Amino acid sequence: MANRPATPGSRRGNPVIRACGSKNLKTLLSEALNEPVIVTENGRRRKITKREAIVRQVVDCSATPDLRAVRIVFDLLRDIEGKSEPASHEPSAFTAADEEVIEQLKARLLRKQEEFDE
């Protein structure tokens, strides 16, 4: 079959979705997250990426009784590890002391959340 010229109003091949040379959302977000920012740590100025600054800020907030930040960090960890829930046949990676600390943290976070809700 010979290639025939497209008639007006007909579409051949892939339709144009975005302007040639424009960037998609993933590229724009990645470039923005890789931009450097200057932060002060222990009195010293350092240059890090916005991506690193965001991660540090969320992790720091999760160390306080901020339940939303804790959930974000746990969700990120779960995504990184590629697991949605630990398998029941796997032994616990936590010692008895770890489990006790986790329970205390849960109770403390729940109390703070209840105070916040009141």
Beta strands, then each sheet from edge to edge (+ up, - down):
strand 1: 36-41
strand 2: 44-49
sheet 1: 1+ 2-
end
